[in-house]
Amino acid sequence: MLRWTLKIGTLVLAGLLLAGQPVTAASQKRQRTPPDSFLWQKVNSVPEFIAQVKGNPAIRARMARHFKVAEKDLVPYLERNLTVVTVKKTGRYPVWGVTRSGRIYRSTTHYRAGWRAFGMRDGSVLFKWSCGNPMMASLPRVPVPIAKAPPVPRITALPPAPRVYADVVETVEVPVHVASEFIPPSPIHLSAVPQTAGPAVPIIERGALPVWLLVPLAFDRGGGGFIPEPSTLALFGAGGLAIAGLRRRKPKATGSR
């Protein structure tokens, strides 16, 4: 009898010692979730939740079918947005469960303010704590942050460059015959033209020589001075001989009278 009493006491003492030990994370992972839960093992952190969804294709397929999203988009969404939140208001909240055959159904659960849950960064509740049952019919839309464009460097206005004016003179060659037709001659002031001494013209008294002999003397054909021509010299000599002959005849006529 004493032997059985000692055995029972030893078992009770061992049970008390085990009950007094703290529950570790490893022991939590080995705990099964209640029936109709989406997750198969209880979780107490976001990394454990994401690791179970990522590592179990059946869990990932059921959640993707409930939220009506692609499986490849479910895990990145949870990694970016899932966090631990607390319920702000006591009340009954909707919750979805799943049977062993894969049928998803809707029910309600009682939550008190301050209880933990898995939700979004804005504080909204998305999954039930520990079992991971959804508490929303669809995933909330999260605005994608738009990358800000790098600031455009300000360009200070440069001072205007000094203007350089170049004197350009276009020269146009005009033929001589065109220039003489279209370019009027510049007026020449007689007062500004120096008076050059021309050739001495012999002054002959009236009646000494005929007037027609002086006609060749009035023309200057060279432009640079009076140059007598052979015809002029011959005419001048003939006139002189005629005058000399006339003078010789006059005394004979007076003597015959």
Secondary structure, DSSP 8 states (H G I E B T S, - for coil): -HHHHHHHHHHHHHHHHHHHS---HHHHHTSB--TT-SSSB---SHHHHHHHHHH-HHHHHHHHHHHT--HHHHHHHHHHH-EEEE-SS-EEEEEEEE-TT--EEEEEEEE-TT-EEEE-TTS-EEE-TTT--BSSSS-------------------------------------HHHHHHHS------TTTS------------TTTS-GGGGTGGG--SSSSS----HHHHHHHHHHHHHHHHHHHHHHHHHHH-
